Structures are given as C-alpha cells and as structure tokens.
Amino acid sequence: MVWKEYEEKMKEWVSKSFIRLFAFMIFIGITRQMLELIGWFTGSDNYHGIYLTIPSFMNTIVYVFLMIIAEGYLINFILKGDRKHLRALIKHGSFLLLYLFILIPVLNNIFNYHFFKLPIYYDLSFISPMLFQHYGPAGIIVAFILVIFYFPIWLKKIYKTSYLERLKAVLIVYVSHFIVYYQLAMMFCFGSLRKFNFFTNTAVNLYTNTYLLPVIFLYPFFMQKYARNKSEYRQMFLIYIILWVIFISLFLW
C-alpha cells in the first residue's frame, strides 16, 4: 500500500512536466542498461549485446523513446483516444515499462548469462527462410508474451473499448515492432544487408536511428495531442530539437 501511494505521487510529479517525463525515459533506459551489465561485470561467457559504451547506452535509451512516444501515440491513435487517454497512457505506461525493463535483465542474467546458459540468438529459418537470426534472450521473449497477453487487459484501465479492439491495437503495433526491429532493421545493420550500407558510422548507431526515425516522424502529431498548454508545448518542442540533434549526430560518429 505504501509503495502504491509513493508510485502515484511519482507519476503525478513526472507527468507535470514533459522535461521530467523525458528525464524519466532516460532513467528507464539507464536502469535497464545497468541491470543488464551485471552479466558483463560478472564475466559471463554467454553475455552479448549490451555494453559499457556510449553507443550501447544510447541504443537502450532511444528504445524507450520509441516505445513510449511513437508506439504510445500509435496505440492511442488506433484506439481513437483523445488527449486525456494519451496522457493517462503515457503517465501509467511509462512506469509499466520501467517494471518491464527491470524484469527483462533479471531474467536474462538468470537464464542466459548464468545458470541455464540458454542461447541469446535463435535461428528462425525453420519458420521461414526469409526470417533473420533473432536476438531474443529470455527476458525479451517473456516481455513480448506479457505485452501480447497482459497489455490488452491492462489497457482496459484507460480505454473502455472491447478486449478484441485492444488486442488488435497491441498486435498491430508490436507484431510490426518485431518485424521491423528484430528482423528488417537488425538484418540491415548487423546482417547480410550491411554490405549495402554506405555510412561510415557503426552498425549500433544505425540501429539506434531506426528507433529514432518513427519517433521523429510521429513526434509533431504526439506533441499536438499531448501538450496541455503553450508552456508544455515549448518544452516538447525543445525536446524535439534534441531528438533531431541525436539523430543527425549518430550518422557522424
């Protein structure tokens, strides 16, 4: 009960300013990164994917922007929500993502980096030869299952639509998420299509920009829907400039 009261106070504090929300998104990414790095610090011989480098931290943090700003907007759009619905979704959903991003590295450390030593990459060619080798440690697999089965139920707190409508929205967004980011973008940045990449920066930075691209594209729509007043709109516009600076700089590293 004490934790729930504290959580509600934190949600109110974070949601009063978009700059606070943006800082909280960065905090979510750093939390996930540091918990994941336990496997690296403890010298796991099965550890792979996330490291103590700026490009790696940037990749994890920008992933949070994608899931909260871009995919949050899309969920609200598909479910025909208004400003009140979007703000509630972002307010409560950001904390839900924090808990999910704590769970993922804990499961990864138990099932992949230590103890069970399950593989981190899975060959999906048995499903289709068109599918690329999939990066899917245990935590991410569990996270996708929770998103598909629990998220439509959780969304009932905000959207008074049918379960099938909420499930449809979740499937549209997160099946697309899997195909785009764990197949096409991963193939382009790390796999067989990388030979067509003429940029000089690292594959990690390119992969990070595949997260940022929909965020930057949808951000003006998100800004119009989310902002309550001119002050918050100015805050959001400042963040939009920062996102563009990050996007452009990732091509120059």
VMD Tcl script that draws the C-alpha trace (Angstrom):
set ca {
  {0.00 0.00 0.00}
  {2.84 2.37 0.86}
  {4.53 1.61 -2.46}
  {1.33 2.26 -4.42}
  {0.93 5.65 -2.76}
  {4.56 6.51 -3.50}
  {4.16 5.31 -7.09}
  {1.10 7.52 -7.61}
  {2.95 10.53 -6.21}
  {5.87 9.83 -8.55}
  {3.52 9.50 -11.52}
  {1.95 12.87 -10.69}
  {5.36 14.50 -10.29}
  {6.70 13.10 -13.57}
  {3.56 13.95 -15.58}
  {3.51 17.62 -14.53}
  {6.39 18.47 -16.89}
  {7.40 16.93 -20.18}
  {11.05 17.60 -19.37}
  {10.59 15.47 -16.24}
  {8.95 12.76 -18.34}
  {11.81 12.90 -20.84}
  {14.34 12.59 -17.98}
  {12.33 9.66 -16.61}
  {12.51 7.92 -20.01}
  {16.29 8.32 -19.91}
  {16.28 6.90 -16.36}
  {14.31 3.85 -17.57}
  {16.90 3.20 -20.28}
  {19.86 3.61 -17.91}
  {18.21 1.31 -15.34}
  {17.75 -1.42 -17.95}
  {21.34 -0.96 -19.18}
  {22.94 -1.14 -15.74}
  {20.96 -4.21 -14.68}
  {21.82 -5.91 -17.97}
  {25.52 -5.10 -17.45}
  {25.56 -7.31 -14.35}
  {26.16 -10.17 -16.79}
  {29.13 -8.30 -18.27}
  {30.59 -7.25 -14.90}
  {30.35 -10.82 -13.59}
  {32.24 -12.14 -16.62}
  {29.56 -14.35 -18.15}
  {30.92 -16.31 -21.12}
  {27.42 -16.23 -22.66}
  {26.99 -12.44 -22.45}
  {26.33 -10.49 -25.64}
  {24.55 -7.41 -26.93}
  {24.73 -4.60 -24.34}
  {28.00 -2.99 -23.24}
  {29.51 -0.17 -21.19}
  {29.79 2.18 -24.19}
  {28.04 5.39 -25.23}
  {26.51 3.86 -28.42}
  {25.13 0.96 -26.37}
  {23.62 3.27 -23.71}
  {22.19 5.49 -26.45}
  {20.62 2.48 -28.15}
  {18.84 1.38 -24.97}
  {17.66 4.88 -24.05}
  {16.32 5.65 -27.54}
  {14.44 2.33 -27.46}
  {12.46 3.80 -24.54}
  {11.60 6.89 -26.64}
  {10.30 4.56 -29.34}
  {8.10 2.54 -27.00}
  {6.66 5.48 -25.05}
  {6.40 8.30 -27.60}
  {5.96 6.61 -31.00}
  {4.23 3.38 -30.03}
  {2.26 5.06 -27.25}
  {0.91 7.53 -29.80}
  {0.05 4.70 -32.22}
  {-1.82 2.71 -29.56}
  {-3.84 5.80 -28.66}
  {-4.49 6.58 -32.35}
  {-5.71 3.06 -33.16}
  {-7.98 3.04 -30.10}
  {-9.31 6.52 -31.07}
  {-8.22 8.06 -27.79}
  {-8.17 11.79 -27.05}
  {-5.64 13.91 -25.12}
  {-6.89 12.60 -21.78}
  {-6.42 8.99 -22.89}
  {-2.94 9.64 -24.31}
  {-1.75 11.42 -21.18}
  {-3.08 8.61 -18.98}
  {-1.42 6.02 -21.20}
  {1.95 7.78 -21.06}
  {1.67 8.52 -17.34}
  {0.89 4.96 -16.26}
  {2.54 3.18 -19.18}
  {5.96 4.71 -18.53}
  {6.03 3.12 -15.07}
  {4.77 -0.16 -16.51}
  {7.69 -0.04 -18.94}
  {10.10 0.64 -16.06}
  {8.95 -2.55 -14.31}
  {9.20 -4.48 -17.56}
  {12.73 -3.13 -18.13}
  {13.71 -4.28 -14.64}
  {12.27 -7.75 -15.24}
  {13.99 -8.27 -18.61}
  {17.65 -8.02 -17.47}
  {16.92 -10.01 -14.30}
  {15.57 -12.88 -16.41}
  {18.44 -12.50 -18.90}
  {21.02 -12.78 -16.11}
  {19.33 -15.88 -14.70}
  {18.51 -17.76 -17.90}
  {21.09 -16.55 -20.42}
  {24.21 -15.16 -18.77}
  {24.37 -17.52 -15.79}
  {22.88 -20.78 -14.52}
  {20.86 -22.10 -17.52}
  {23.04 -20.51 -20.27}
  {20.23 -20.50 -22.85}
  {21.19 -19.17 -26.30}
  {20.74 -15.46 -26.99}
  {20.28 -15.74 -30.75}
  {17.70 -18.05 -32.29}
  {17.62 -19.31 -35.85}
  {14.12 -18.67 -37.23}
  {14.71 -20.21 -40.65}
  {12.63 -23.24 -39.57}
  {9.63 -20.87 -39.71}
  {10.66 -19.22 -42.96}
  {13.97 -18.82 -44.82}
  {13.11 -15.11 -45.06}
  {13.46 -14.66 -41.29}
  {16.76 -13.39 -39.92}
  {18.52 -14.88 -36.89}
  {16.65 -13.37 -33.96}
  {18.18 -11.67 -30.91}
  {15.91 -12.97 -28.18}
  {17.27 -13.59 -24.68}
  {14.78 -14.99 -22.17}
  {13.76 -11.59 -20.79}
  {12.77 -10.24 -24.20}
  {10.77 -13.37 -25.02}
  {8.89 -13.12 -21.72}
  {8.38 -9.38 -22.30}
  {6.78 -9.98 -25.70}
  {4.49 -12.64 -24.22}
  {3.45 -10.26 -21.43}
  {2.84 -7.44 -23.91}
  {0.66 -9.59 -26.16}
  {-1.37 -11.23 -23.39}
  {-1.32 -8.76 -20.47}
  {-1.18 -5.35 -22.15}
  {-4.66 -5.60 -23.77}
  {-6.07 -6.39 -20.32}
  {-4.12 -3.54 -18.67}
  {-5.34 -1.07 -21.32}
  {-8.91 -1.53 -20.03}
  {-8.00 0.90 -17.22}
  {-7.72 3.68 -19.81}
  {-9.78 2.68 -22.86}
  {-13.36 1.49 -22.45}
  {-13.24 -0.49 -25.69}
  {-13.71 -4.20 -26.20}
  {-10.92 -6.65 -25.47}
  {-10.71 -7.51 -29.18}
  {-10.19 -3.85 -30.09}
  {-7.39 -3.52 -27.55}
  {-5.84 -6.82 -28.66}
  {-5.97 -5.68 -32.29}
  {-4.15 -2.44 -31.43}
  {-1.47 -4.31 -29.47}
  {-0.94 -6.89 -32.23}
  {-0.72 -4.24 -34.96}
  {1.89 -2.24 -33.07}
  {4.01 -5.00 -31.56}
  {3.97 -7.56 -34.38}
  {5.11 -4.67 -36.58}
  {7.70 -3.85 -33.90}
  {9.09 -7.39 -34.05}
  {9.24 -7.49 -37.85}
  {10.76 -4.04 -38.27}
  {13.28 -4.02 -35.41}
  {14.13 -7.67 -34.81}
  {14.13 -8.67 -38.46}
  {14.47 -5.90 -41.08}
  {16.49 -3.33 -39.10}
  {18.64 -5.98 -37.46}
  {19.29 -7.61 -40.83}
  {20.25 -4.27 -42.37}
  {22.50 -3.14 -39.54}
  {24.08 -6.41 -38.40}
  {23.36 -9.00 -41.06}
  {23.57 -9.80 -44.76}
  {22.27 -6.44 -45.98}
  {25.00 -4.46 -44.25}
  {27.09 -4.59 -47.44}
  {24.59 -2.10 -48.91}
  {25.27 0.36 -46.09}
  {27.37 3.29 -47.31}
  {27.55 5.10 -43.95}
  {30.82 5.17 -42.02}
  {29.33 5.03 -38.52}
  {28.88 1.85 -36.51}
  {26.08 -0.63 -37.03}
  {24.87 0.11 -33.48}
  {24.35 3.80 -34.30}
  {22.48 2.90 -37.46}
  {20.29 0.52 -35.50}
  {19.60 3.26 -32.93}
  {18.47 5.59 -35.70}
  {15.94 3.01 -36.87}
  {14.35 3.55 -33.43}
  {14.56 7.33 -33.70}
  {13.11 7.61 -37.21}
  {9.45 6.85 -36.26}
  {9.84 8.92 -33.06}
  {10.88 11.98 -35.07}
  {8.19 11.37 -37.69}
  {5.35 10.94 -35.19}
  {6.55 13.46 -32.63}
  {4.75 16.52 -34.12}
  {1.45 14.58 -34.01}
  {2.25 13.38 -30.50}
  {3.09 16.94 -29.45}
  {-0.21 18.32 -30.75}
  {-2.16 15.58 -28.98}
  {-0.24 15.55 -25.69}
  {0.53 19.19 -24.83}
  {-1.95 20.87 -22.48}
  {-0.72 24.45 -22.83}
  {1.85 26.69 -24.52}
  {4.43 26.14 -21.79}
  {4.34 22.36 -22.20}
  {4.29 22.74 -25.98}
  {7.53 24.78 -25.78}
  {9.11 22.11 -23.58}
  {8.15 19.43 -26.08}
  {9.47 21.48 -28.98}
  {12.83 21.80 -27.19}
  {12.94 18.01 -26.79}
  {12.10 17.66 -30.49}
  {15.20 19.68 -31.37}
  {17.27 17.47 -29.06}
  {15.93 14.34 -30.80}
  {16.95 15.75 -34.18}
  {20.43 16.56 -32.85}
  {20.79 12.98 -31.60}
  {19.51 11.58 -34.90}
  {21.94 13.61 -37.03}
  {24.90 13.10 -34.69}
  {24.51 9.31 -34.85}
  {25.38 9.48 -38.56}
  {28.58 11.38 -37.77}
  {30.14 9.15 -35.09}
}
mol new
graphics top color blue
foreach p $ca { graphics top sphere $p radius 0.5 }
foreach p [lrange $ca 0 end-1] q [lrange $ca 1 end] { graphics top cylinder $p $q radius 0.2 }
display resetview
